[in-house]
Amino acid sequence: MRSRAADNRDRDVFSAQSEAMQREPARDCPLCPRLVAYRQANQAANPEWWNGPVPSWGALDAELLIVGLAPGVKGANRTGRPFTGDFAGTLLYETLLKFGFATGRYGADPADGLSLRGCRIANAVRCVPPANLPQPIEVRQCNRFMRAELQTNGGLRAILALGVLAHSAVLAAHGIPAARMRFAHGRMVELPDGMLLADSYHVSRYNTNTGRLTTAMFEAVVAALRQRLDEPPPY
């Protein structure tokens, strides 16, 4: 007959394993004090907004994961859906629609009827940071959710990192030092576990306004991913 202590140990182990594999932070996630304070300030100023960790969006077995930086204060932090309601979402979703990674119409609203196809979107940091700039410790704290995202998706074949921070967060989730694999727009590399990692400059208003990222440049990256994913996986 098992002892109560043994039962408690098993529950503790199960709880630790469940937490380690948790894809999404709690609605009131307390991990990053600075982000919590900013979240609460936004809640007080705009109580009708989402104002919480923004969950990933898309099928849990999607073959493509797109990783962004963090929610925008008037975009995903307001609407509760990644890249929805700000300038960056227009280029991202119109491109996904063009290459078959989404269906419907992007209306900058979670109720617009847009659906993702074989694609999932997550942010390296799930809560909106002040000035859209998370601190390194906040990126590290949130990386547990990125690790769980990668470890629990059996259908995942490729990752598109939007910007240097997202690129580094993906490598960290794989246990790879960022210095070993530098970010480069348009680069596509195979990670040691066989995962395909593609890089693009972030689809931010700043990058598009300055010409660092054009529509053609971003479409070329997504087109290359579409071509690779349309090839049958090796066995």
C-alpha distance (Angstrom), angle and dihedral (degrees) to the residues before:
residue distance angle dihedral
M1 . . .
R2 3.83 . .
S3 3.77 119.2 .
R4 3.78 123.8 -123.0
A5 3.82 88.5 -117.2
A6 3.80 90.6 57.2
D7 3.80 91.1 49.1
N8 3.80 90.1 50.0
R9 3.82 91.3 49.9
D10 3.80 90.5 51.7
R11 3.80 91.1 49.9
D12 3.80 90.4 49.4
V13 3.79 91.5 50.4
F14 3.81 91.5 47.3
S15 3.81 90.5 48.4
A16 3.81 92.0 50.1
Q17 3.80 91.4 48.3
S18 3.80 91.7 48.3
E19 3.79 91.6 49.9
A20 3.79 91.4 48.0
M21 3.81 90.2 53.6
Q22 3.82 95.5 44.2
R23 3.80 109.2 127.1
E24 3.80 97.2 -166.7
P25 3.82 133.5 45.0
A26 3.78 119.4 -123.0
R27 3.79 117.0 -90.7
D28 3.82 88.6 -108.9
C29 3.83 96.0 37.4
P30 3.85 108.7 178.1
L31 3.82 99.2 -168.5
C32 3.82 99.6 107.6
P33 3.83 115.0 41.9
R34 3.80 94.8 -164.5
L35 3.79 92.3 51.7
V36 3.80 91.3 44.9
A37 3.81 90.3 54.2
Y38 3.80 91.7 48.4
R39 3.79 90.9 46.9
Q40 3.80 90.6 52.3
A41 3.80 91.9 47.7
N42 3.80 90.3 52.9
Q43 3.78 90.3 47.1
A44 3.80 90.9 54.0
A45 3.80 92.8 47.4
N46 3.82 97.0 40.7
P47 3.81 110.3 20.3
E48 3.82 92.1 170.8
W49 3.83 92.1 62.9
W50 3.81 125.5 92.1
N51 3.85 92.8 -111.9
G52 3.80 98.2 175.9
P53 3.80 142.6 85.6
V54 3.79 105.0 -49.5
P55 3.81 110.8 -128.3
S56 3.77 123.1 -133.4
W57 3.78 115.7 -98.1
G58 3.79 130.1 -141.3
A59 3.78 140.1 46.6
L60 3.79 115.9 -32.9
D61 3.82 90.5 -130.1
A62 3.81 97.2 45.2
E63 3.80 115.9 149.2
L64 3.83 93.1 -142.1
L65 3.80 125.3 52.3
I66 3.80 118.2 -168.6
V67 3.80 113.7 -158.0
G68 3.78 121.0 -159.5
L69 3.79 133.2 -178.2
A70 3.82 107.4 -106.7
P71 3.81 138.7 -52.0
G72 3.79 117.4 -69.7
V73 3.77 113.9 -120.7
K74 3.83 93.8 -122.9
G75 3.79 94.5 28.3
A76 3.79 122.6 49.5
N77 3.81 92.7 -1.9
R78 3.80 86.5 60.2
T79 3.82 99.7 39.2
G80 3.81 102.9 30.4
R81 3.83 94.7 -130.8
P82 3.82 122.9 100.5
F83 3.82 115.6 -98.0
T84 3.80 91.2 -3.5
G85 3.78 120.9 137.5
D86 3.79 101.1 14.2
F87 3.79 136.5 83.7
A88 3.82 95.5 -96.0
G89 3.79 92.1 61.2
T90 3.79 93.6 62.6
L91 3.80 95.8 61.6
L92 3.80 93.3 38.2
Y93 3.78 98.4 49.9
E94 3.80 96.8 37.7
T95 3.81 87.9 54.5
L96 3.81 93.0 47.2
L97 3.80 88.8 50.9
K98 3.81 91.5 49.8
F99 3.81 93.5 53.6
G100 3.80 98.6 40.9
F101 3.79 99.2 -103.4
A102 3.81 90.3 116.8
T103 3.81 139.8 26.3
G104 3.78 133.2 -154.2
R105 3.78 125.1 29.3
Y106 3.78 131.4 -50.8
G107 3.79 108.4 -128.5
A108 3.82 99.0 164.9
D109 3.79 89.8 -110.9
P110 3.83 131.0 96.4
A111 3.81 87.5 -126.7
D112 3.82 93.8 56.3
G113 3.82 93.1 103.8
L114 3.80 95.0 -118.0
S115 3.81 114.2 151.6
L116 3.79 130.7 -169.6
R117 3.83 121.3 -130.9
G118 3.79 118.5 -152.7
C119 3.77 87.6 -23.5
R120 3.78 136.2 104.5
I121 3.82 130.0 -172.9
A122 3.80 127.9 -149.1
N123 3.78 136.8 161.6
A124 3.79 126.5 -128.3
V125 3.82 87.3 -132.2
R126 3.80 115.3 32.8
C127 3.83 100.0 -159.6
V128 3.79 125.6 64.6
P129 3.83 111.7 -101.7
P130 3.81 125.2 -148.5
A131 3.83 111.2 -92.5
N132 3.83 87.4 5.6
L133 3.81 89.4 -81.8
P134 3.81 119.2 118.9
Q135 3.79 118.7 -159.3
P136 3.82 119.7 -118.9
I137 3.81 92.6 -109.1
E138 3.81 89.7 54.3
V139 3.79 91.2 51.8
R140 3.80 89.4 50.6
Q141 3.80 93.5 47.9
C142 3.80 92.3 50.8
N143 3.80 93.8 45.8
R144 3.82 90.3 85.7
F145 3.80 87.8 73.3
M146 3.78 91.9 49.4
R147 3.82 90.0 51.7
A148 3.80 90.5 51.4
E149 3.80 90.2 47.2
L150 3.79 91.0 56.2
Q151 3.79 97.0 39.8
T152 3.80 97.1 50.3
N153 3.81 100.1 44.8
G154 3.78 107.6 88.6
G155 3.80 94.1 179.5
L156 3.79 98.4 53.0
R157 3.82 115.0 123.4
A158 3.80 105.4 157.2
I159 3.80 142.2 24.5
L160 3.78 127.2 -156.1
A161 3.80 111.7 -156.2
L162 3.79 115.0 -158.6
G163 3.79 105.0 -151.6
V164 3.78 138.1 -17.6
L165 3.79 96.5 -68.4
A166 3.81 93.4 52.3
H167 3.81 89.8 46.1
S168 3.81 91.0 52.8
A169 3.81 92.3 45.8
V170 3.80 91.2 54.1
L171 3.80 91.2 49.7
A172 3.81 91.1 47.6
A173 3.80 89.9 52.6
H174 3.81 87.1 54.4
G175 3.81 91.9 47.1
I176 3.81 91.9 -113.5
P177 3.85 119.5 137.2
A178 3.81 111.3 -120.3
A179 3.82 90.4 -130.6
R180 3.80 89.9 64.0
M181 3.80 94.3 61.1
R182 3.80 115.7 27.6
F183 3.79 123.8 -154.6
A184 3.81 116.1 -105.2
H185 3.78 125.7 169.0
G186 3.79 110.8 -112.8
R187 3.78 94.8 13.2
M188 3.79 117.6 134.0
V189 3.80 119.6 -169.2
E190 3.77 136.7 171.1
L191 3.80 114.3 -122.1
P192 3.83 120.7 -140.2
D193 3.81 91.3 -96.8
G194 3.81 91.3 54.6
M195 3.80 95.4 -102.3
L196 3.80 115.3 141.7
L197 3.83 114.2 -129.0
A198 3.80 119.0 -164.4
D199 3.81 124.6 -175.2
S200 3.78 130.5 -148.5
Y201 3.75 133.8 166.8
H202 3.79 109.7 -101.7
V203 3.80 116.1 -87.6
S204 3.81 91.1 -123.6
R205 3.78 125.3 143.3
Y206 3.81 89.5 -116.1
N207 3.81 93.4 55.9
T208 3.79 94.5 46.1
N209 3.81 94.7 42.9
T210 3.80 91.7 51.7
G211 3.79 93.5 45.0
R212 3.78 94.6 -117.9
L213 3.80 86.6 123.0
T214 3.79 122.5 27.1
T215 3.79 127.2 -173.1
A216 3.81 89.4 -109.5
M217 3.81 91.7 52.1
F218 3.80 92.9 51.4
E219 3.77 93.6 43.6
A220 3.81 89.9 52.4
V221 3.82 90.7 57.3
V222 3.80 93.5 48.0
A223 3.82 91.5 44.3
A224 3.80 90.1 54.4
L225 3.79 90.4 50.6
R226 3.79 90.9 48.3
Q227 3.79 89.8 53.3
R228 3.80 93.5 48.9
L229 3.81 93.5 46.8
D230 3.79 91.8 48.7
E231 3.80 88.1 61.0
P232 3.82 111.8 89.8
P233 3.81 112.5 -102.5
P234 3.82 114.5 -104.0
Y235 3.78 118.2 -105.2
